[in-house]
Amino acid sequence: MKERPDLALLLTLLLAVAAYAPPAPAQSPQCRPIHVVTGEYHGPSRFDRGLLWKISRPGEEPSYLFGTIHVADDDITNVPDVVNRKLAGSRVFVMEALPGAEQAAQLSKMMFFNDHRRLDELISKPMFARVVDILSAYHVPKESAALLKPWAAFVTMSYPPDMRPILDLRLLQTAVDNGLDTRGLETLSEQGEIFDQMRMQDQVRLLIDAVCYHKRFVRDFDVMKSMYRKRDLKALYLYAQRYSFGDDSVYDALTRRMLTRRNHVMAERMQPMLEQGGAFIAIGAMHLPGGEGVLALLEKRKYHITRIY
C-alpha cells in the first residue's frame, strides 16, 4: 500500500466542522493496474520492533519516544500502563502538530479551492460521483467535496471515517489532565503544504488511485493496525510499500517529503526537549524504523536508545 498521509490529526479537527488551467473531464486519469511487489527495508534490526523507547545520553535526564497510529480504535487508544506511567511522569508532552483554532483555520483554507477551480471539473463525472460516495461516510456534502483540492480529498479518505479522538489526541488530553507542558514539532500548515505544493496533476493522480482501490486500501489498513498492535515496525514499513502502479514517481517524491525529510526535521526539532530531559514525544510509528528513521537519526546524535515496550 502506498504511503499513507500522516494527517489524521488535522482531519479530526477539520471534519468536525503558476496558474493551472483545469483539464476537461475526459482528460482526467482513470484507474490503472496495481501490482503487489516486495518492498525493501534498510535499517538497524534493533529498531524493527517496539513502540516505546527510552532516549538517554550521559549527564541528561532521559526522555521517551512513542510511536502512534492515527486511529480511534479502543484497543489502540487504551494504551498499556507502562506508556501511561512514562507519560504521567514526564514534564512536557510533544506531538507532531499541536492543535489550535488558528492553525486549523489556516489549514482549512488551504484544503479548499478559492478560485475558479473545482474538483468536479478536474476529474470525470463518474469518478467524482465515486469521490462523493466515499466522502459521504466522513459527513462531507457533495458541494463541499466539489471545492476540495484533490490532495485534501485523498487525505480524507485515507483513514477510517471514525470521528472519535484518535490516539494522538487521547495522549494530548492525558498530558493536559496531568498538567504537562505541551508542544508541537510541526505546524498543521507545514503538514498541509507537503501536499498543497504538489503539481495539480500529481494531486489528481493520488486521488484517482485512492478512489480506484479504496476498498482494498481499507482492508489493508486493518492489516496495518494489527501489525501496530504487535509492535512490528519493520512489517509496517514493508507493508506500506507492497503496491506498485508501474510509474510510482509521484509516490516516491511524496514519501521523501512525508517520511524521510520529516524524519530529519523532527529529529532536529526535538533536540531542545531531549537536552532538557523529561519529555514524552509521540509521533507516527512509521517515522521510527529504517536507516533514516528517527531512532537511527537520534542514535547518530550519540543518544542511547532502549526499547521499553
C-alpha positions in Angstrom: 0.0 0.0 0.0 1.3 3.4 -0.9 2.5 5.6 1.9 -0.5 6.9 4.0 -0.5 10.6 4.8 0.3 11.4 8.4 -2.5 13.9 8.8 -5.4 12.1 10.6 -5.0 14.7 13.4 -5.9 17.6 11.2 -8.8 15.6 9.7 -10.3 15.0 13.2 -10.1 18.8 13.7 -11.4 19.9 10.3 -14.2 17.3 9.6 -15.9 18.4 12.8 -16.7 21.5 11.4 2.0 29.5 -11.9 -1.7 29.4 -12.8 -3.2 26.0 -13.6 -5.9 25.5 -16.2 -8.1 22.5 -15.3 -8.3 19.8 -17.9 -11.6 18.7 -19.4 -13.2 15.8 -17.6 -12.3 13.4 -20.4 -8.6 14.1 -19.9 -8.6 13.2 -16.2 -6.6 10.0 -15.5 -8.6 6.8 -14.9 -7.9 3.6 -13.0 -4.6 2.0 -13.7 -3.4 -1.5 -12.9 -2.0 -2.2 -9.4 0.7 -4.8 -8.7 1.8 -6.4 -5.4 5.6 -6.1 -5.0 8.2 -6.9 -2.4 9.3 -3.8 -0.6 12.8 -3.0 0.6 13.9 -2.3 4.2 17.2 -0.9 5.2 17.9 -0.1 8.9 19.2 -1.4 12.2 17.4 -4.6 13.1 17.4 -3.5 16.8 14.7 -0.9 15.8 12.5 -3.4 14.0 10.1 -3.9 16.9 8.8 -1.7 19.7 6.6 1.4 20.2 8.0 3.0 23.4 11.7 3.9 23.5 13.9 5.5 26.2 16.1 8.2 24.8 19.1 9.0 27.0 22.6 10.5 27.0 25.1 10.7 29.8 24.5 13.7 32.0 21.0 14.3 30.7 17.6 13.3 32.1 16.1 10.6 29.8 13.0 11.2 27.6 10.7 8.8 25.9 9.6 8.4 22.3 6.3 6.7 21.5 5.2 5.6 18.0 1.5 6.2 17.4 -1.0 5.2 14.7 -3.6 7.9 13.9 -6.8 5.9 14.6 -9.5 5.9 17.3 -9.9 2.1 17.9 -10.4 1.4 21.6 -7.9 -1.4 21.6 -5.2 1.0 20.4 -6.2 4.2 22.3 -6.3 2.3 25.6 -2.5 2.3 25.8 -0.6 -0.1 28.2 0.1 1.1 31.8 3.8 1.4 31.1 3.1 4.0 28.4 0.7 5.9 30.8 3.3 5.9 33.6 6.0 7.3 31.4 3.7 10.0 30.1 2.4 10.9 33.6 6.0 11.1 34.9 7.2 13.5 32.2 7.4 17.3 32.2 6.5 18.0 28.6 4.3 16.3 26.0 5.4 16.7 22.4 3.4 15.7 19.4 3.7 16.1 15.6 1.5 19.2 15.4 -0.2 20.8 18.4 -3.9 21.5 17.5 -5.2 25.0 17.7 -8.1 27.1 16.3 -5.8 29.4 14.3 -3.8 26.6 12.8 -6.9 24.6 11.9 -8.4 27.7 10.2 -5.3 28.2 8.1 -5.2 24.6 7.1 -8.9 24.5 6.3 -8.4 27.5 4.0 -5.5 25.6 2.3 -7.7 22.5 1.7 -10.3 24.2 -0.4 -10.2 26.0 -3.8 -10.8 29.7 -3.6 -10.6 30.5 -7.3 -12.3 29.2 -10.5 -11.2 25.6 -10.0 -13.4 22.8 -8.8 -12.8 19.2 -8.1 -15.8 18.1 -10.1 -14.2 19.8 -13.2 -10.8 18.3 -12.7 -12.0 14.7 -12.8 -14.7 12.8 -14.8 -18.3 12.8 -13.6 -18.2 9.1 -12.8 -15.0 9.5 -10.8 -16.4 12.5 -8.9 -19.5 10.5 -8.1 -17.3 7.8 -6.5 -15.4 10.5 -4.5 -18.7 11.9 -3.2 -19.9 8.4 -2.3 -16.7 7.7 -0.3 -16.6 11.1 1.4 -20.2 10.8 2.5 -19.0 8.5 5.2 -17.0 11.4 6.5 -20.0 13.7 6.5 -18.6 15.7 3.6 -21.6 17.0 1.5 -21.4 17.0 -2.3 -20.9 20.7 -2.7 -18.1 20.8 -0.2 -16.5 17.8 -1.9 -16.6 19.8 -5.2 -14.5 22.5 -3.7 -11.9 20.3 -2.0 -8.5 20.2 -3.6 -7.6 16.7 -4.8 -5.0 16.2 -2.1 -7.5 17.1 0.6 -10.0 14.6 -0.7 -7.2 12.0 -0.9 -6.1 12.6 2.7 -9.6 12.5 4.0 -10.4 9.1 2.5 -7.0 7.6 3.5 -8.2 6.9 7.1 -11.3 5.2 8.5 -14.3 7.5 9.0 -14.2 7.4 12.8 -14.7 10.8 14.3 -13.8 9.8 17.8 -10.5 11.3 19.2 -7.5 9.5 17.7 -4.6 8.1 19.8 -2.6 11.2 19.5 -5.4 13.4 20.8 -6.1 10.9 23.6 -2.4 11.2 24.7 -2.6 15.0 24.5 -5.7 15.0 26.7 -3.9 12.8 29.2 -0.9 15.1 29.2 -3.2 18.2 29.8 -5.0 16.4 32.6 -1.6 15.7 34.2 -0.6 19.3 33.9 2.2 18.7 31.4 3.5 21.5 29.1 2.6 20.7 25.5 4.5 21.4 22.3 4.5 20.5 18.6 7.3 19.6 16.3 5.5 21.0 13.3 2.5 23.1 12.4 -0.6 21.9 10.6 0.2 24.3 7.8 3.6 22.8 7.3 2.0 19.4 7.1 -0.6 20.6 4.6 2.0 22.3 2.4 3.6 19.0 1.7 0.5 18.2 -0.4 -0.6 21.7 -1.4 2.7 22.4 -3.1 2.4 19.3 -5.4 1.5 19.8 -9.0 -2.2 19.6 -9.6 -1.9 16.7 -12.0 0.0 14.8 -9.3 -2.7 15.6 -6.7 -5.3 14.2 -9.2 -3.2 11.1 -9.7 -3.1 10.4 -5.9 -6.9 10.9 -5.6 -7.8 8.7 -8.6 -5.6 5.8 -7.3 -7.2 6.1 -3.9 -10.7 6.0 -5.3 -10.0 3.2 -7.7 -8.6 0.9 -4.9 -10.4 2.3 -1.9 -11.9 -0.9 -0.7 -8.6 -2.7 -1.0 -6.8 0.1 0.9 -9.4 0.0 3.7 -8.8 -3.8 4.2 -5.1 -3.2 4.2 -5.4 -0.5 6.8 -6.9 -3.2 9.1 -3.9 -5.3 8.5 -1.6 -2.4 9.4 -3.5 -1.8 12.6 -2.8 -5.5 13.5 0.9 -5.0 12.8 0.9 -2.0 15.0 -0.7 -3.8 17.9 2.1 -6.4 17.5 4.6 -3.5 17.6 6.2 -4.8 14.4 7.7 -1.7 12.9 9.5 -3.5 10.1 6.4 -5.2 9.0 4.5 -1.9 8.9 7.3 -0.3 6.9 7.3 -3.1 4.3 3.6 -3.4 4.1 3.3 0.2 3.2 5.4 -0.5 0.1 3.5 -3.6 -1.1 1.9 -2.0 -4.1 3.2 -0.5 -7.4 1.5 1.2 -10.2 4.4 0.8 -12.6 5.1 4.5 -12.5 5.5 5.3 -8.8 7.3 8.6 -9.2 4.5 10.6 -7.5 4.6 8.3 -4.5 8.4 8.2 -4.4 8.5 12.0 -4.2 5.7 12.1 -1.6 7.4 9.5 0.6 10.6 11.6 0.5 8.6 14.7 1.7 6.2 12.9 4.0 8.6 10.5 5.7 12.3 10.9 5.1 12.5 14.7 5.1 10.2 15.0 8.0 12.2 12.4 10.0 15.2 14.7 9.8 13.2 17.8 10.7 11.5 16.1 13.7 14.8 14.7 15.0 16.3 18.2 14.8 13.4 20.0 16.4 13.1 17.6 19.3 16.7 18.3 20.4 15.9 21.1 22.9 13.3 18.9 24.6 15.7 15.9 24.7 18.5 18.0 26.1 16.3 19.3 28.8 15.0 15.8 29.5 11.7 14.6 30.9 9.9 14.8 27.5 7.3 12.3 26.2 7.4 12.6 22.4 4.6 11.0 20.3 5.0 10.7 16.6 3.6 8.3 13.9 5.2 4.8 14.2 6.2 4.9 10.6 8.8 7.6 11.5 10.7 5.3 13.9 12.3 2.5 11.8 14.7 2.4 8.9 18.1 3.7 8.2 16.7 7.3 8.1 14.1 6.7 10.8 14.0 8.9 13.8 15.5 6.2 16.1 18.5 5.8 13.8 18.9 9.5 13.5 18.9 10.0 17.2 21.4 7.2 17.7 23.8 9.1 15.3 23.5 12.0 17.6 25.0 9.8 20.4 21.8 9.1 22.2 21.4 5.7 23.8 18.1 4.1 22.6 16.4 1.5 24.8 13.2 -0.4 23.9 10.7 -0.2 26.8 7.6 -1.6 25.1 
